Amino acid sequence: MEKSDVVAALAALAQDNRLDVFRLLVQAGPDGMAAGSVASALGLAPNTLTFHFDRLRNAGLVTVRRDGRSMIYAARYDVMNGVLGFLTANCCQGAEAQGAAGCAPKVKRKRIKERA
């Protein structure tokens, strides 16, 4: 992945609503979500959402397809993984291959409350 592509992707994600939209689309899976469902889930006005979708699409982070009257947006996992790969390509000077703990991403998991 080229540095200019990574810069464009990071610039597109450097806004609260766009980051929320992208994360929601990643969670939705490869089938994506209708624009109206994204708007409802995030409480965004349709005209505002269109602007954010355009920025994400121009950066190559999402695709769009028509399904009847709906526009279905989906995350491009190949681009997302390319950005992550670019950012971590030289992590810990290659120590990742040796099992360096500092190179492994930390994932926060929500605690599930057990019911009594």
Biotite code that builds the C-alpha atoms (Angstrom):
import biotite.structure as struc

atoms = struc.array([
    struc.Atom([0.000, 0.000, 0.000], chain_id="A", res_id=1, res_name="MET", atom_name="CA", element="C"),
    struc.Atom([1.252, 3.447, -0.927], chain_id="A", res_id=2, res_name="GLU", atom_name="CA", element="C"),
    struc.Atom([1.853, 6.091, 1.711], chain_id="A", res_id=3, res_name="LYS", atom_name="CA", element="C"),
    struc.Atom([-0.573, 8.472, -0.039], chain_id="A", res_id=4, res_name="SER", atom_name="CA", element="C"),
    struc.Atom([-3.356, 5.851, 0.219], chain_id="A", res_id=5, res_name="ASP", atom_name="CA", element="C"),
    struc.Atom([-2.695, 5.409, 3.929], chain_id="A", res_id=6, res_name="VAL", atom_name="CA", element="C"),
    struc.Atom([-2.729, 9.173, 4.479], chain_id="A", res_id=7, res_name="VAL", atom_name="CA", element="C"),
    struc.Atom([-6.063, 9.456, 2.633], chain_id="A", res_id=8, res_name="ALA", atom_name="CA", element="C"),
    struc.Atom([-7.579, 6.625, 4.695], chain_id="A", res_id=9, res_name="ALA", atom_name="CA", element="C"),
    struc.Atom([-6.371, 8.050, 7.989], chain_id="A", res_id=10, res_name="LEU", atom_name="CA", element="C"),
    struc.Atom([-7.601, 11.531, 7.030], chain_id="A", res_id=11, res_name="ALA", atom_name="CA", element="C"),
    struc.Atom([-11.042, 10.120, 6.243], chain_id="A", res_id=12, res_name="ALA", atom_name="CA", element="C"),
    struc.Atom([-11.169, 8.328, 9.587], chain_id="A", res_id=13, res_name="LEU", atom_name="CA", element="C"),
    struc.Atom([-9.969, 11.373, 11.535], chain_id="A", res_id=14, res_name="ALA", atom_name="CA", element="C"),
    struc.Atom([-13.504, 12.570, 12.270], chain_id="A", res_id=15, res_name="GLN", atom_name="CA", element="C"),
    struc.Atom([-15.828, 11.186, 14.961], chain_id="A", res_id=16, res_name="ASP", atom_name="CA", element="C"),
    struc.Atom([-18.853, 10.429, 12.788], chain_id="A", res_id=17, res_name="ASN", atom_name="CA", element="C"),
    struc.Atom([-16.855, 8.870, 9.961], chain_id="A", res_id=18, res_name="ARG", atom_name="CA", element="C"),
    struc.Atom([-14.958, 6.698, 12.396], chain_id="A", res_id=19, res_name="LEU", atom_name="CA", element="C"),
    struc.Atom([-18.265, 5.563, 13.917], chain_id="A", res_id=20, res_name="ASP", atom_name="CA", element="C"),
    struc.Atom([-19.690, 4.826, 10.459], chain_id="A", res_id=21, res_name="VAL", atom_name="CA", element="C"),
    struc.Atom([-16.645, 2.822, 9.428], chain_id="A", res_id=22, res_name="PHE", atom_name="CA", element="C"),
    struc.Atom([-16.575, 0.818, 12.657], chain_id="A", res_id=23, res_name="ARG", atom_name="CA", element="C"),
    struc.Atom([-20.288, 0.054, 12.279], chain_id="A", res_id=24, res_name="LEU", atom_name="CA", element="C"),
    struc.Atom([-19.723, -1.154, 8.712], chain_id="A", res_id=25, res_name="LEU", atom_name="CA", element="C"),
    struc.Atom([-16.819, -3.332, 9.853], chain_id="A", res_id=26, res_name="VAL", atom_name="CA", element="C"),
    struc.Atom([-19.126, -4.889, 12.447], chain_id="A", res_id=27, res_name="GLN", atom_name="CA", element="C"),
    struc.Atom([-21.854, -5.399, 9.828], chain_id="A", res_id=28, res_name="ALA", atom_name="CA", element="C"),
    struc.Atom([-19.659, -7.732, 7.819], chain_id="A", res_id=29, res_name="GLY", atom_name="CA", element="C"),
    struc.Atom([-19.086, -8.073, 4.092], chain_id="A", res_id=30, res_name="PRO", atom_name="CA", element="C"),
    struc.Atom([-22.789, -7.757, 3.207], chain_id="A", res_id=31, res_name="ASP", atom_name="CA", element="C"),
    struc.Atom([-22.763, -4.186, 4.532], chain_id="A", res_id=32, res_name="GLY", atom_name="CA", element="C"),
    struc.Atom([-25.698, -2.070, 5.676], chain_id="A", res_id=33, res_name="MET", atom_name="CA", element="C"),
    struc.Atom([-28.302, 0.114, 4.072], chain_id="A", res_id=34, res_name="ALA", atom_name="CA", element="C"),
    struc.Atom([-27.614, 3.819, 4.447], chain_id="A", res_id=35, res_name="ALA", atom_name="CA", element="C"),
    struc.Atom([-30.893, 4.283, 6.312], chain_id="A", res_id=36, res_name="GLY", atom_name="CA", element="C"),
    struc.Atom([-29.934, 1.622, 8.861], chain_id="A", res_id=37, res_name="SER", atom_name="CA", element="C"),
    struc.Atom([-26.574, 3.319, 9.422], chain_id="A", res_id=38, res_name="VAL", atom_name="CA", element="C"),
    struc.Atom([-28.324, 6.680, 9.893], chain_id="A", res_id=39, res_name="ALA", atom_name="CA", element="C"),
    struc.Atom([-30.748, 5.162, 12.416], chain_id="A", res_id=40, res_name="SER", atom_name="CA", element="C"),
    struc.Atom([-28.064, 3.291, 14.323], chain_id="A", res_id=41, res_name="ALA", atom_name="CA", element="C"),
    struc.Atom([-25.860, 6.368, 14.694], chain_id="A", res_id=42, res_name="LEU", atom_name="CA", element="C"),
    struc.Atom([-28.518, 9.082, 14.854], chain_id="A", res_id=43, res_name="GLY", atom_name="CA", element="C"),
    struc.Atom([-27.160, 10.976, 11.854], chain_id="A", res_id=44, res_name="LEU", atom_name="CA", element="C"),
    struc.Atom([-29.143, 13.028, 9.359], chain_id="A", res_id=45, res_name="ALA", atom_name="CA", element="C"),
    struc.Atom([-29.196, 11.489, 5.861], chain_id="A", res_id=46, res_name="PRO", atom_name="CA", element="C"),
    struc.Atom([-27.588, 14.522, 4.166], chain_id="A", res_id=47, res_name="ASN", atom_name="CA", element="C"),
    struc.Atom([-24.773, 14.537, 6.733], chain_id="A", res_id=48, res_name="THR", atom_name="CA", element="C"),
    struc.Atom([-24.310, 10.802, 6.317], chain_id="A", res_id=49, res_name="LEU", atom_name="CA", element="C"),
    struc.Atom([-24.032, 11.146, 2.534], chain_id="A", res_id=50, res_name="THR", atom_name="CA", element="C"),
    struc.Atom([-21.129, 13.553, 2.997], chain_id="A", res_id=51, res_name="PHE", atom_name="CA", element="C"),
    struc.Atom([-19.374, 11.108, 5.349], chain_id="A", res_id=52, res_name="HIS", atom_name="CA", element="C"),
    struc.Atom([-19.975, 8.136, 3.036], chain_id="A", res_id=53, res_name="PHE", atom_name="CA", element="C"),
    struc.Atom([-18.463, 10.110, 0.162], chain_id="A", res_id=54, res_name="ASP", atom_name="CA", element="C"),
    struc.Atom([-15.314, 10.860, 2.147], chain_id="A", res_id=55, res_name="ARG", atom_name="CA", element="C"),
    struc.Atom([-14.940, 7.196, 3.148], chain_id="A", res_id=56, res_name="LEU", atom_name="CA", element="C"),
    struc.Atom([-15.601, 6.026, -0.407], chain_id="A", res_id=57, res_name="ARG", atom_name="CA", element="C"),
    struc.Atom([-13.113, 8.503, -1.910], chain_id="A", res_id=58, res_name="ASN", atom_name="CA", element="C"),
    struc.Atom([-10.479, 7.168, 0.502], chain_id="A", res_id=59, res_name="ALA", atom_name="CA", element="C"),
    struc.Atom([-11.230, 3.629, -0.693], chain_id="A", res_id=60, res_name="GLY", atom_name="CA", element="C"),
    struc.Atom([-12.484, 2.457, 2.702], chain_id="A", res_id=61, res_name="LEU", atom_name="CA", element="C"),
    struc.Atom([-16.056, 1.580, 1.691], chain_id="A", res_id=62, res_name="VAL", atom_name="CA", element="C"),
    struc.Atom([-17.969, 0.350, -1.331], chain_id="A", res_id=63, res_name="THR", atom_name="CA", element="C"),
    struc.Atom([-21.538, 1.131, -2.294], chain_id="A", res_id=64, res_name="VAL", atom_name="CA", element="C"),
    struc.Atom([-24.067, -0.834, -4.301], chain_id="A", res_id=65, res_name="ARG", atom_name="CA", element="C"),
    struc.Atom([-27.718, -0.330, -5.095], chain_id="A", res_id=66, res_name="ARG", atom_name="CA", element="C"),
    struc.Atom([-30.251, -2.879, -3.888], chain_id="A", res_id=67, res_name="ASP", atom_name="CA", element="C"),
    struc.Atom([-33.655, -1.786, -5.126], chain_id="A", res_id=68, res_name="GLY", atom_name="CA", element="C"),
    struc.Atom([-34.150, 1.669, -3.648], chain_id="A", res_id=69, res_name="ARG", atom_name="CA", element="C"),
    struc.Atom([-31.486, 1.225, -0.973], chain_id="A", res_id=70, res_name="SER", atom_name="CA", element="C"),
    struc.Atom([-27.828, 2.104, -1.101], chain_id="A", res_id=71, res_name="MET", atom_name="CA", element="C"),
    struc.Atom([-25.801, -0.579, 0.663], chain_id="A", res_id=72, res_name="ILE", atom_name="CA", element="C"),
    struc.Atom([-22.415, 0.419, 2.051], chain_id="A", res_id=73, res_name="TYR", atom_name="CA", element="C"),
    struc.Atom([-19.746, -2.070, 3.073], chain_id="A", res_id=74, res_name="ALA", atom_name="CA", element="C"),
    struc.Atom([-16.280, -1.769, 4.563], chain_id="A", res_id=75, res_name="ALA", atom_name="CA", element="C"),
    struc.Atom([-13.349, -2.731, 2.362], chain_id="A", res_id=76, res_name="ARG", atom_name="CA", element="C"),
    struc.Atom([-11.456, -5.099, 4.587], chain_id="A", res_id=77, res_name="TYR", atom_name="CA", element="C"),
    struc.Atom([-8.575, -5.355, 2.126], chain_id="A", res_id=78, res_name="ASP", atom_name="CA", element="C"),
    struc.Atom([-7.936, -1.615, 2.423], chain_id="A", res_id=79, res_name="VAL", atom_name="CA", element="C"),
    struc.Atom([-8.411, -1.636, 6.203], chain_id="A", res_id=80, res_name="MET", atom_name="CA", element="C"),
    struc.Atom([-5.913, -4.489, 6.530], chain_id="A", res_id=81, res_name="ASN", atom_name="CA", element="C"),
    struc.Atom([-3.548, -2.727, 4.137], chain_id="A", res_id=82, res_name="GLY", atom_name="CA", element="C"),
    struc.Atom([-3.550, 0.386, 6.330], chain_id="A", res_id=83, res_name="VAL", atom_name="CA", element="C"),
    struc.Atom([-2.948, -1.695, 9.448], chain_id="A", res_id=84, res_name="LEU", atom_name="CA", element="C"),
    struc.Atom([-0.198, -3.618, 7.694], chain_id="A", res_id=85, res_name="GLY", atom_name="CA", element="C"),
    struc.Atom([1.469, -0.401, 6.569], chain_id="A", res_id=86, res_name="PHE", atom_name="CA", element="C"),
    struc.Atom([1.376, 0.971, 10.111], chain_id="A", res_id=87, res_name="LEU", atom_name="CA", element="C"),
    struc.Atom([2.808, -2.188, 11.653], chain_id="A", res_id=88, res_name="THR", atom_name="CA", element="C"),
    struc.Atom([5.163, -3.354, 8.882], chain_id="A", res_id=89, res_name="ALA", atom_name="CA", element="C"),
    struc.Atom([8.306, -2.485, 10.812], chain_id="A", res_id=90, res_name="ASN", atom_name="CA", element="C"),
    struc.Atom([6.931, -2.954, 14.304], chain_id="A", res_id=91, res_name="CYS", atom_name="CA", element="C"),
    struc.Atom([9.591, -3.402, 16.966], chain_id="A", res_id=92, res_name="CYS", atom_name="CA", element="C"),
    struc.Atom([12.295, -3.681, 14.295], chain_id="A", res_id=93, res_name="GLN", atom_name="CA", element="C"),
    struc.Atom([11.056, -7.109, 13.271], chain_id="A", res_id=94, res_name="GLY", atom_name="CA", element="C"),
    struc.Atom([10.740, -8.399, 16.828], chain_id="A", res_id=95, res_name="ALA", atom_name="CA", element="C"),
    struc.Atom([7.117, -9.340, 16.117], chain_id="A", res_id=96, res_name="GLU", atom_name="CA", element="C"),
    struc.Atom([8.329, -12.511, 14.458], chain_id="A", res_id=97, res_name="ALA", atom_name="CA", element="C"),
    struc.Atom([10.139, -13.303, 17.700], chain_id="A", res_id=98, res_name="GLN", atom_name="CA", element="C"),
    struc.Atom([6.957, -12.903, 19.741], chain_id="A", res_id=99, res_name="GLY", atom_name="CA", element="C"),
    struc.Atom([7.469, -9.417, 21.135], chain_id="A", res_id=100, res_name="ALA", atom_name="CA", element="C"),
    struc.Atom([4.503, -8.560, 23.365], chain_id="A", res_id=101, res_name="ALA", atom_name="CA", element="C"),
    struc.Atom([4.692, -4.860, 22.465], chain_id="A", res_id=102, res_name="GLY", atom_name="CA", element="C"),
    struc.Atom([3.730, -5.565, 18.858], chain_id="A", res_id=103, res_name="CYS", atom_name="CA", element="C"),
    struc.Atom([0.535, -7.434, 19.609], chain_id="A", res_id=104, res_name="ALA", atom_name="CA", element="C"),
    struc.Atom([-2.521, -5.159, 19.489], chain_id="A", res_id=105, res_name="PRO", atom_name="CA", element="C"),
    struc.Atom([-4.380, -4.800, 22.753], chain_id="A", res_id=106, res_name="LYS", atom_name="CA", element="C"),
    struc.Atom([-8.076, -5.541, 22.348], chain_id="A", res_id=107, res_name="VAL", atom_name="CA", element="C"),
    struc.Atom([-10.489, -4.183, 24.910], chain_id="A", res_id=108, res_name="LYS", atom_name="CA", element="C"),
    struc.Atom([-13.353, -6.543, 25.456], chain_id="A", res_id=109, res_name="ARG", atom_name="CA", element="C"),
    struc.Atom([-16.576, -5.544, 27.116], chain_id="A", res_id=110, res_name="LYS", atom_name="CA", element="C"),
    struc.Atom([-17.325, -7.422, 30.275], chain_id="A", res_id=111, res_name="ARG", atom_name="CA", element="C"),
    struc.Atom([-20.534, -9.356, 30.174], chain_id="A", res_id=112, res_name="ILE", atom_name="CA", element="C"),
    struc.Atom([-22.369, -9.092, 33.440], chain_id="A", res_id=113, res_name="LYS", atom_name="CA", element="C"),
    struc.Atom([-23.477, -12.438, 34.720], chain_id="A", res_id=114, res_name="GLU", atom_name="CA", element="C"),
    struc.Atom([-27.044, -12.685, 35.831], chain_id="A", res_id=115, res_name="ARG", atom_name="CA", element="C"),
    struc.Atom([-27.758, -14.206, 39.201], chain_id="A", res_id=116, res_name="ALA", atom_name="CA", element="C"),
])
